[in-house]
Amino acid sequence: MMLEIAANSVASALAAQDGGAGRVELCSALELGGLTPSHAQIALARERLRIPLYVLIRPRAGDFLYSDLECETMQRDIETCVALGCDGVVLGMLDADGQVDMPRCRALINAAGTLGTTFHRAFDLSRDPSRALEDIIALGCERVLTSGAQPSAVEGATLIRTLVTQANGRLAVMPGAGITARNIAALAAATGAHEFHASAKHRLPSGMQHRPPRLADMQGGELRSDAEQVRAMARALAPPPASQGEAGRG
């Protein structure tokens, strides 16, 4: 079982590592669904992390239909990840008809070279999930992140299980969205998935003493992944310890 944490900062990435995550997806602006982090964040995370580091390649919020300029931006961000020694990138593009944009995705995957590739939740907006999965497999992606085309992975569990069966080990189908320590074990049983994606985030209290009342919406504390939430999810995914009798067999 693999637990990946969507970390919106270097501090979140380190908290994910401390909590027992197996991989980090580094991004910024989780409140917008995640955007590409800065060069400095990527570099610092690469220096500090001992677990695999994947970087989200998404230039803006909104849909996944991108212009030529946005595609060039994503390619350069991927080149940065290659140069900094990241382990992989997370990407995804659709065409206007809701199909996987094969030519543009292939160009980005080629830019990634030997880095691993995850196709992100653009998949959930595709017209035909079964066809989209085959296209993503044909691109050579290691995994696809999905909520089963529903607001949460728990609601999309039926489709996720269908996708796991269809993939048949050709890539990992990784549930994500709304996953917590309370539902992750049941979701694993319901879907047959072996990789899971969560943010484990919580809001830290602000340290500001001066708080103008008319600008309250600008004064929230930092949103950060919580090591204890990560640890609880990792424990929930861990297999039960073998009994003494089982441990002595062999």
N, C-alpha and C positions, 0 to 999 in steps of 0.2 A: 504494500500500500504506500502511495506517495501523496504527501500533503504539500501543495504549493500555496504560498501566501502572496496575494497581491499587496505589495508594499508601496506606499505613496511617498516614501522618503528613505533616506539612509537609516535613520533611527528606526523606522518601521521594519526595514530589512534586517537589522541587527536583532530587533525584538523577535522577528520570525525565526531567525537562526537560534536564538537562545531558547525559544519555546519548543524546538524540535522539528521545525519544518524541513522538508527535504529539498525544497527549491523555492526561489524567490522570483516573482515577476515584478520588476521594478517599473513604476509608473509615477505619474503625478495626477492631480485633480481627480481623485476617486469619485468625488461628487458629480463629475461629468461623465462617469463611466471609464475614466482613465485616459491619460494622454502621455505622449513621449516625455520622459524626464530630461533634465538638462544634462549637458556633457559632463559638468562637474559632479552631479549626483551619480551618474553612471560610473565615472572614474573612481569616485570615493567608495561606492558600493563594491566595485571590483577589488579594490585594495583591501577592504575590511571583511568581506564574506569568505567563508570556507565552503559553503554549499553552492550548488549551481545557480548562476544568475542569468535570467532571461529578461529582456527589455521590451516593453510595449512600444510598438511602432504605430502611432496614431497621431496625426498632426492636428486634429481638431475634433471637437464634439459633433454630435449629429449623426448623419447617415454614413454609409461606407461606399459611396459613389464619389470617386476622387478625380480631380483635374490633373492635367499633365504636371503642373507646378507642384501640386501636393505629392504626386508620385516621385518627383525628383527630390523633394524634401525627405520623403521616407527612405529613398535609396541612400541619401547622404547620411541619414541617421543610422542606417544599417551599417554603412561603411565605418562610422564612428564606433559602433559596437564591435565590429571585427577588429579594428585597430586597438581597442582597449582590452581585448581578450575576454569578452563575454562568452557565455556558453550557448546562448541562443537568443532568438528574437520572436516576438509575438505579433502577428500581422493578419490582415484579411481585407479583401476588397470584393465588392459585388458590382455587376453592371446594372443598368437602369431597369432591367427586366427581373432582377432578383436572382440572377445566376452568379456563380463564382466567376470573377473576372480572371480567367486563366492566363492570358498574355501578361497582364500587369502583375499578377501574383507571381508568375514564373520569373519575371525580371527581378523582383525583390528577393526571391529565394536564391536566384543565381548570385545576387550581390552578397547574400549572406555566406556563400561558400560552404565551408564545413560546419558552420554554426547550426545548431538545432533550430527547428521552426515549429511554432504552434499557430494554428489558425484560430483566431479569437471569435467572440460572439457575434461577429458579422454573420456567422453561420446561422444564427437564430432568426435572421431576417431573410433568409433565402426562400425562394419560391417552393422548392422541392428538396426537403432535407436529405432524402435518399440519394438523389442525383448529386447534391452538393457534397455529400460525404465521399462519393466515388471520385469527384473532381479533386477534392482535397487529398485523397489518397494518391491520385495520379500525380499531383504536384510534389509528392514526397514528404509531406508534413509528418512530423512525429505524432502529433495529437491534434484534436479539435476540442476547444472549450465550448461548452453548451449548457444552457438551462433547459434543453428540450423544447425550445421555442415557446417557453412560458416565462412569466415573471420570476419564478424561482425554480431551482432544480428539483425541489420536492414536487412541485406541481407538474413538472415535465418528466418525471421519473419513467413513465411508460414509454415515451419516445426515446429517452436515453437508453433504456434497456434494448429497444429495437435497434438502435444505432450500434450499441456494443456487439450485438449479435451479427449485424451486417458487417461490421468492421472485421470481426473474426481474427483479431490480433494483428491486422495490417497497420493499424495505428491505434493509439489510445484515445478513447472517448472520455473526456474529463468533465464531470459535472461541476458547475459553478453557479453562484447566485443564491443567496439566502442560506448558505450552509453554516451550521453551528455545531458545537459539541453535542447538542441535544438530538440533532437529526442525522449526523453524518454516518453513524453505524447502520441505521435503518436504511439510509439512502444507498449505502454500499450493498446491502442485502437485496434491495429492490432493483438495482440497476445492473449489478455485476461489474461495475466499474472498479478500477484499481488506482486511479489518480483522482484527486479532488482539489478544488480551487476555492479559496476563501480569503477574506481580507482581515478577519478577526480584529476589526477596528473598534476603537472607543475614543471618546472626546476627552482630552485632558483639560483640566481647569486652567483658565487663563491666569497668568501671574501679574497681569496689569492692575495697578492700583487706581490709575486715572481712567475713568470710564464715562465718557460723555453720553448722557442718556438718549440723545437723539440719534446716535450712531450705534445702537446696541447690536445691529446685525453685522457689524464689522469687528466685534470684540470676542468672538468665540475662541476657545482654546484650540490647540492643535489636534487634528485627527491623526491617530497613530495606531498601528497594529499592536495588539496586547499580547505579550509573551505568555501570560497565563491562559488566555483563550486559545492560543496556538497549542499550548501544552495539553489542554483538555481535549482538543480535537485529535491530536496525535495519540493520546491515550485511548480515545474511543475507537480509533482505527487499528490499534495494536491487537494482535491475536491474543486470546487468553493464554495464560501460562500453562504449560503442560503439567499434568499431575505427576507425582513421583513415580507411579507405575509406568506412565507413558515415557517419562524421561529416562527410565532405566532399560527400556526396550531397545533392541537394535543389535 
